[in-house]
Amino acid sequence: MLTDTALKNLRPKARAYKSTDRDGMYVYVSTGGAVSFRYDYRFNGRRETVTLGRYGRAGLTLAQARERLIEVKKAIADGVSPAVEKQRAKRRLKEARDFAQVAQGWMDRAPMADSTRDMRRAIFNRDILPKWKNRLLSEITPDDLRAHCKAIVDRGAPATAIHVRDIVKQIYGWAILHGEKIDNPADDVGPASIATFRPRDRSLTPAEIRIMLMLLGEVATLPTIRLGLKFILLSMVRKSELQDGVWTEVDFDNAVWSIPAARMKRSRPHNVYLSTQMLDILVALKTCAGNSKYILPSRYDADAPMSRATFNRVTSAIAEKAGKGDLPLEPFTVHDLRRTASTLLHEMGFNSDWIEKGLAHEERSSRGVYNKAEFETQRRHMAQEWSNAVDAWEAGRAYTPALAAPEVSAPRFDPKF
């Protein structure tokens, strides 16, 4: 049986040799003087050898080697070959892909909306890649992710921290889907452990709309951005739908903007019926756009759409200006303008089906399956009444809308038409 003293006195010889310990373990002394703990055993009729570890300051003590031997014997009793498992572990380490490589594959090929991909790519490049670009997938632990998210929260960006956790979760999910045998560190880091948010169902009142439009004319931005933000309020379109909009979709003669299915959230085409105010805005935007195909081209590249963050910066500037001026306008987002239109139109008493069609919402009930009505006449009337109301509020006047659409001259349900 070996002792620590005996191990320290082992010296290399011209040929490698063994020195036995108890329970079948021995040390192998190489000609170079390296001392390693080994164990020979039979598994499924074949002789195998497993190296438990090297002896020395950076390796195992004698006591640790004996403890590891107990684990090895238990594995053998359970029908697992320690030598084969060790080879597999080495192969997995050799073949392990780095985090940045897998993340790039997910970023480029995973299905998601272009606007979502752009946001996630920005967060990944700024808040994730610099931290772990030199790590293997197997080297990032739940504690690493939790600590990194906490640091982001501490700098005052809890929403970004939540996105970081979600992006990491999806990267690992992508890796596992494509054959990586690895745990997902984000599974052990719940979003609530990072930050919690109160849900915001924010809609502006008529008084807030008046203040918002007044301050919109005062903040430092381009005239086209001012027009675009008001157009979103009037038209109820999503920000991305306007920012990616092109002039070939706009029919000035028939006062309709037809957005193709490929650009809609629910992949269904959508018509925006244009009030006279919306048409005036589009005429002004067309004048400013020059030869660009985009309704709102980039300030620096006419062949590219406006930056995704532009409207957000303007709404933040409006809220900041309102705060400094002690004006009763709470912070709001661009998406809140859609919610504002929906809320106030419902409060005015307009038909819910018209409003939901105007928002490009599709009812998922059995009723929605069969109800394919476009409500063009009614929606044109509602769009004009909504634009008139916003104009009145901007001027400080009350407005009572006409809820019923005017009768058309020709019979609408005549089989000859």
C-alpha positions as CSV (number, residue, x, y, z in Angstrom):
1,M,0.0,0.0,0.0
2,L,1.3,3.4,-1.0
3,T,1.9,6.3,1.4
4,D,2.4,10.1,0.7
5,T,6.1,9.7,1.7
6,A,6.5,6.8,-0.7
7,L,4.9,8.8,-3.5
8,K,7.2,11.8,-2.9
9,N,10.2,9.5,-3.2
10,L,9.3,7.9,-6.5
11,R,12.0,8.6,-9.1
12,P,12.0,8.0,-12.9
13,K,13.9,5.0,-14.3
14,A,15.1,4.0,-17.7
15,R,11.8,2.3,-18.3
16,A,8.3,3.2,-17.0
17,Y,7.2,1.2,-14.0
18,K,4.2,0.6,-11.6
19,S,3.9,0.8,-7.9
20,T,0.7,-0.8,-6.4
21,D,-1.7,0.6,-3.9
22,R,-4.7,-1.1,-2.3
23,D,-8.0,-2.1,-4.0
24,G,-6.3,-2.6,-7.3
25,M,-5.2,1.0,-7.8
26,Y,-1.5,1.7,-8.8
27,V,0.7,4.6,-9.8
28,Y,2.4,4.6,-13.2
29,V,5.8,6.4,-13.2
30,S,6.8,7.5,-16.7
31,T,10.4,7.8,-17.9
32,G,10.0,11.6,-17.6
33,G,9.0,11.4,-14.0
34,A,5.2,12.0,-14.3
35,V,3.2,10.0,-11.7
36,S,-0.4,9.1,-12.5
37,F,-3.0,7.0,-10.6
38,R,-4.5,4.2,-12.7
39,Y,-6.9,1.3,-12.4
40,D,-7.2,-1.8,-14.5
41,Y,-10.5,-3.6,-14.8
42,R,-12.5,-5.9,-17.1
43,F,-15.7,-4.6,-18.7
44,N,-17.9,-6.8,-21.0
45,G,-15.0,-9.3,-21.4
46,R,-12.3,-6.8,-22.3
47,R,-9.5,-5.3,-20.3
48,E,-9.6,-1.5,-19.8
49,T,-7.5,1.0,-18.0
50,V,-8.7,4.3,-16.7
51,T,-6.4,7.1,-15.5
52,L,-7.8,8.7,-12.3
53,G,-5.5,11.7,-12.4
54,R,-1.9,12.8,-12.0
55,Y,-0.2,13.0,-8.6
56,G,1.3,16.3,-7.5
57,R,0.6,19.9,-6.5
58,A,-1.7,20.5,-9.5
59,G,-3.2,17.1,-9.5
60,L,-4.6,14.6,-7.0
61,T,-3.5,13.6,-3.5
62,L,-3.4,10.0,-2.6
63,A,-6.7,10.3,-0.6
64,Q,-8.4,12.0,-3.5
65,A,-7.3,9.3,-5.9
66,R,-8.7,6.6,-3.5
67,E,-12.1,8.5,-3.4
68,R,-12.1,8.7,-7.2
69,L,-11.5,5.0,-7.4
70,I,-14.6,4.4,-5.4
71,E,-16.6,6.4,-7.9
72,V,-15.0,4.5,-10.8
73,K,-16.0,1.1,-9.3
74,K,-19.5,2.3,-8.7
75,A,-19.8,3.3,-12.4
76,I,-18.5,-0.1,-13.5
77,A,-21.1,-1.8,-11.2
78,D,-23.8,0.4,-12.9
79,G,-22.7,-0.8,-16.3
80,V,-20.7,2.3,-17.4
81,S,-17.2,2.1,-18.7
82,P,-15.1,4.8,-17.1
83,A,-12.4,4.6,-19.8
84,V,-14.9,5.0,-22.6
85,E,-16.7,7.9,-20.8
86,K,-13.5,9.7,-20.4
87,Q,-12.7,9.4,-24.1
88,R,-16.2,10.7,-24.9
89,A,-15.6,13.7,-22.6
90,K,-12.3,14.5,-24.3
91,R,-14.0,14.2,-27.7
92,R,-16.9,16.4,-26.6
93,L,-14.4,19.0,-25.4
94,K,-12.4,18.9,-28.6
95,E,-15.6,19.2,-30.7
96,A,-17.3,21.8,-28.5
97,R,-18.3,24.9,-30.4
98,D,-17.8,28.3,-29.0
99,F,-20.7,30.5,-27.9
100,A,-20.2,33.2,-30.5
101,Q,-20.2,30.7,-33.4
102,V,-23.5,29.1,-32.3
103,A,-25.1,32.5,-31.5
104,Q,-24.3,33.8,-35.0
105,G,-26.0,30.7,-36.5
106,W,-29.1,31.4,-34.5
107,M,-29.0,35.1,-35.3
108,D,-28.8,34.5,-39.0
109,R,-31.2,31.5,-39.5
110,A,-33.7,31.3,-36.6
111,P,-37.2,32.4,-37.7
112,M,-38.2,35.9,-36.4
113,A,-39.4,39.2,-37.7
114,D,-36.8,41.5,-39.2
115,S,-37.5,44.2,-36.6
116,T,-37.1,41.6,-33.8
117,R,-33.9,40.3,-35.4
118,D,-32.5,43.8,-35.6
119,M,-33.3,44.5,-31.9
120,R,-31.8,41.2,-30.7
121,R,-28.7,41.6,-32.8
122,A,-28.1,45.1,-31.3
123,I,-28.5,43.7,-27.8
124,F,-26.3,40.7,-28.5
125,N,-23.5,42.8,-30.0
126,R,-23.6,45.3,-27.2
127,D,-24.4,43.3,-24.1
128,I,-23.6,39.6,-24.7
129,L,-20.9,39.1,-27.2
130,P,-18.2,41.2,-25.5
131,K,-18.8,39.2,-22.3
132,W,-18.6,35.7,-23.7
133,K,-17.1,35.8,-27.1
134,N,-14.2,33.6,-26.0
135,R,-16.2,31.1,-24.1
136,L,-17.4,27.6,-25.1
137,L,-21.0,26.8,-24.8
138,S,-20.2,24.5,-21.9
139,E,-18.4,27.2,-20.0
140,I,-21.4,29.5,-19.4
141,T,-23.3,28.6,-16.2
142,P,-26.5,29.9,-14.7
143,D,-24.5,31.8,-12.1
144,D,-22.6,33.6,-14.9
145,L,-25.9,34.5,-16.6
146,R,-27.5,35.7,-13.4
147,A,-24.5,37.8,-12.4
148,H,-24.3,39.4,-15.9
149,C,-28.0,40.2,-15.9
150,K,-27.7,41.8,-12.4
151,A,-24.9,44.0,-13.6
152,I,-27.2,45.2,-16.5
153,V,-30.0,45.9,-14.0
154,D,-27.6,47.8,-11.8
155,R,-26.7,50.1,-14.6
156,G,-30.4,51.0,-14.9
157,A,-31.5,48.8,-17.8
158,P,-33.8,46.0,-16.4
159,A,-35.6,45.5,-19.7
160,T,-32.3,44.9,-21.5
161,A,-31.4,42.4,-18.8
162,I,-34.6,40.4,-19.5
163,H,-33.8,40.4,-23.2
164,V,-30.3,39.2,-22.5
165,R,-31.6,36.3,-20.6
166,D,-34.2,35.5,-23.3
167,I,-31.6,35.7,-26.1
168,V,-29.2,33.4,-24.3
169,K,-32.0,30.9,-23.7
170,Q,-32.9,30.9,-27.4
171,I,-29.3,30.5,-28.4
172,Y,-28.9,27.4,-26.3
173,G,-32.2,26.1,-27.4
174,W,-31.0,26.5,-31.0
175,A,-27.8,24.6,-30.1
176,I,-29.7,21.8,-28.4
177,L,-32.1,21.5,-31.3
178,H,-29.1,21.1,-33.7
179,G,-27.5,18.3,-31.7
180,E,-25.5,19.9,-28.9
181,K,-25.6,17.8,-25.7
182,I,-25.6,20.6,-23.2
183,D,-27.7,22.2,-20.5
184,N,-29.4,25.5,-21.1
185,P,-28.1,27.9,-18.4
186,A,-31.2,30.2,-18.8
187,D,-33.5,27.4,-17.6
188,D,-32.3,28.1,-14.1
189,V,-32.6,31.9,-14.3
190,G,-36.2,32.9,-14.3
191,P,-37.1,36.4,-15.7
192,A,-38.7,37.3,-12.3
193,S,-35.4,36.8,-10.6
194,I,-33.9,39.5,-12.8
195,A,-36.6,42.2,-12.9
196,T,-40.3,42.6,-12.7
197,F,-42.5,45.1,-14.6
198,R,-46.0,46.3,-14.1
199,P,-48.1,45.9,-17.2
200,R,-48.8,49.2,-19.0
201,D,-52.0,49.7,-20.8
202,R,-51.2,53.3,-21.7
203,S,-53.5,55.3,-23.8
204,L,-53.5,59.1,-24.1
205,T,-56.5,61.3,-23.3
206,P,-57.7,64.0,-25.7
207,A,-55.9,66.6,-23.5
208,E,-52.7,64.6,-23.6
209,I,-53.0,64.3,-27.4
210,R,-53.2,68.1,-27.6
211,I,-50.0,68.4,-25.5
212,M,-48.2,65.7,-27.4
213,L,-48.9,67.3,-30.8
214,M,-47.9,70.8,-29.4
215,L,-44.6,69.5,-28.1
216,L,-44.1,67.4,-31.3
217,G,-43.7,70.8,-33.1
218,E,-41.1,72.0,-30.5
219,V,-38.7,69.0,-30.1
220,A,-35.6,68.9,-32.2
221,T,-36.3,66.5,-35.1
222,L,-37.0,66.5,-38.8
223,P,-40.4,67.7,-40.2
224,T,-40.8,64.2,-41.8
225,I,-40.6,62.6,-38.4
226,R,-43.2,64.9,-37.0
227,L,-45.5,64.0,-39.9
228,G,-44.8,60.3,-39.5
229,L,-45.6,60.2,-35.8
230,K,-48.9,62.0,-36.4
231,F,-49.7,59.7,-39.3
232,I,-49.3,56.7,-36.9
233,L,-51.8,58.2,-34.5
234,L,-54.3,58.8,-37.3
235,S,-53.8,55.6,-39.3
236,M,-53.3,53.1,-36.3
237,V,-50.6,51.3,-38.2
238,R,-47.6,49.7,-36.4
239,K,-44.4,51.6,-36.4
240,S,-42.6,49.0,-38.5
241,E,-45.4,49.0,-41.1
242,L,-44.9,52.7,-41.7
243,Q,-41.1,52.6,-41.6
244,D,-40.9,49.8,-44.2
245,G,-43.7,51.3,-46.3
246,V,-43.0,52.1,-49.9
247,W,-44.7,54.4,-52.3
248,T,-45.9,51.7,-54.7
249,E,-48.3,50.6,-52.0
250,V,-50.0,54.0,-51.8
251,D,-53.0,54.6,-54.2
252,F,-53.6,58.4,-54.0
253,D,-56.5,58.3,-56.4
254,N,-58.5,55.9,-54.4
255,A,-57.2,57.1,-51.0
256,V,-55.9,53.7,-49.8
257,W,-52.6,52.3,-48.7
258,S,-52.4,48.6,-49.3
259,I,-49.8,46.8,-47.1
260,P,-48.8,43.4,-48.4
261,A,-49.1,40.3,-46.3
262,A,-45.3,39.8,-46.1
263,R,-45.0,43.0,-44.0
264,M,-47.9,42.4,-41.7
265,K,-47.6,40.8,-38.2
266,R,-50.3,38.2,-39.0
267,S,-49.1,37.7,-42.6
268,R,-52.4,39.0,-44.0
269,P,-52.7,42.0,-46.4
270,H,-54.1,45.1,-44.9
271,N,-55.8,48.2,-46.3
272,V,-55.4,51.5,-44.6
273,Y,-58.2,53.8,-45.8
274,L,-56.9,57.4,-45.9
275,S,-58.6,60.4,-44.5
276,T,-58.0,63.8,-46.1
277,Q,-55.6,64.6,-43.3
278,M,-53.6,61.4,-43.9
279,L,-53.5,62.1,-47.6
280,D,-52.1,65.6,-46.9
281,I,-49.4,64.0,-44.7
282,L,-48.5,61.5,-47.4
283,V,-48.3,64.2,-50.1
284,A,-45.9,66.2,-47.8
285,L,-43.8,63.0,-47.2
286,K,-43.8,62.2,-50.9
287,T,-42.4,65.7,-51.6
288,C,-39.7,65.2,-49.0
289,A,-38.8,61.6,-50.1
290,G,-37.6,62.7,-53.5
291,N,-36.6,59.6,-55.6
292,S,-36.6,57.2,-52.6
293,K,-38.9,54.2,-52.8
294,Y,-39.6,54.5,-49.0
295,I,-42.3,56.6,-47.5
296,L,-39.8,57.5,-44.7
297,P,-36.3,57.1,-46.1
298,S,-33.2,57.2,-44.0
299,R,-31.7,60.7,-43.5
300,Y,-28.3,59.5,-44.8
301,D,-29.3,56.8,-47.4
302,A,-32.3,57.3,-49.6
303,D,-32.2,53.6,-50.5
304,A,-32.8,52.5,-46.9
305,P,-35.7,53.0,-44.5
306,M,-35.6,55.3,-41.5
307,S,-33.8,54.0,-38.4
308,R,-35.9,51.9,-36.1
309,A,-35.0,54.0,-33.1
310,T,-36.0,57.4,-34.5
311,F,-39.6,57.6,-33.4
312,N,-38.6,56.2,-29.9
313,R,-36.2,59.1,-29.5
314,V,-38.9,61.6,-30.4
315,T,-41.4,60.2,-27.9
316,S,-38.8,60.3,-25.2
317,A,-37.9,63.9,-26.0
318,I,-41.6,64.8,-25.9
319,A,-42.0,63.2,-22.5
320,E,-38.9,64.9,-21.2
321,K,-40.0,68.3,-22.4
322,A,-43.4,67.8,-20.8
323,G,-41.8,66.9,-17.5
324,K,-39.5,70.0,-17.6
325,G,-42.5,72.2,-18.4
326,D,-44.7,70.5,-15.7
327,L,-47.2,69.6,-18.3
328,P,-49.7,66.7,-17.6
329,L,-48.3,64.2,-20.1
330,E,-46.9,60.9,-18.8
331,P,-44.2,59.1,-20.8
332,F,-45.6,57.0,-23.7
333,T,-44.4,54.8,-26.5
334,V,-45.1,54.8,-30.3
335,H,-47.2,51.7,-29.8
336,D,-49.3,53.5,-27.2
337,L,-50.6,55.7,-30.1
338,R,-52.3,52.6,-31.6
339,R,-53.8,51.8,-28.2
340,T,-54.9,55.4,-27.9
341,A,-56.8,55.3,-31.1
342,S,-58.5,52.0,-30.3
343,T,-59.5,53.2,-26.8
344,L,-60.9,56.5,-27.8
345,L,-62.7,55.1,-30.8
346,H,-64.4,52.5,-28.6
347,E,-65.3,55.2,-26.1
348,M,-66.8,57.4,-28.9
349,G,-69.1,54.4,-29.7
350,F,-67.7,53.2,-33.1
351,N,-68.4,49.6,-34.0
352,S,-65.7,47.3,-32.5
353,D,-65.5,45.2,-35.8
354,W,-64.5,48.4,-37.7
355,I,-61.9,49.3,-35.1
356,E,-60.4,45.8,-35.0
357,K,-60.2,45.7,-38.8
358,G,-58.5,49.1,-38.7
359,L,-55.9,47.8,-36.3
360,A,-55.3,44.7,-38.5
361,H,-56.4,42.4,-35.7
362,E,-57.9,39.1,-36.7
363,E,-60.5,37.5,-34.4
364,R,-59.5,33.9,-33.7
365,S,-62.9,32.6,-32.7
366,S,-65.2,30.7,-35.0
367,R,-66.9,34.0,-35.7
368,G,-63.6,35.4,-36.9
369,V,-63.1,32.5,-39.2
370,Y,-66.3,33.2,-41.1
371,N,-66.3,37.0,-40.8
372,K,-64.1,38.3,-43.7
373,A,-65.9,41.6,-44.1
374,E,-63.6,44.5,-44.9
375,F,-66.1,47.3,-43.8
376,E,-64.5,49.7,-46.3
377,T,-67.3,52.3,-46.3
378,Q,-67.6,52.3,-42.5
379,R,-63.8,52.4,-41.9
380,R,-63.4,55.3,-44.4
381,H,-66.0,57.2,-42.4
382,M,-64.4,56.3,-39.1
383,A,-60.9,57.2,-40.3
384,Q,-62.2,60.7,-41.3
385,E,-64.1,61.2,-38.1
386,W,-61.0,60.2,-36.1
387,S,-58.8,62.6,-38.0
388,N,-61.3,65.4,-37.5
389,A,-61.4,64.7,-33.8
390,V,-57.6,64.8,-33.5
391,D,-57.5,68.1,-35.4
392,A,-60.2,69.5,-33.1
393,W,-58.3,68.4,-29.9
394,E,-55.1,69.8,-31.3
395,A,-56.9,73.2,-31.7
396,G,-58.3,72.9,-28.2
397,R,-61.9,72.2,-29.3
398,A,-64.3,69.5,-28.3
399,Y,-65.6,67.2,-31.0
400,T,-68.7,65.0,-31.3
401,P,-68.2,62.4,-34.1
402,A,-70.9,61.1,-36.4
403,L,-71.0,57.4,-35.7
404,A,-73.1,56.2,-38.7
405,A,-71.5,56.0,-42.1
406,P,-73.4,58.0,-44.8
407,E,-75.5,56.0,-47.2
408,V,-73.9,55.4,-50.6
409,S,-75.8,56.4,-53.8
410,A,-75.7,52.9,-55.4
411,P,-77.3,49.9,-53.8
412,R,-74.5,48.1,-52.0
413,F,-76.0,44.6,-52.1
414,D,-77.4,44.5,-55.7
415,P,-76.3,41.3,-57.5
416,K,-75.6,43.4,-60.6
417,F,-72.7,45.2,-58.9
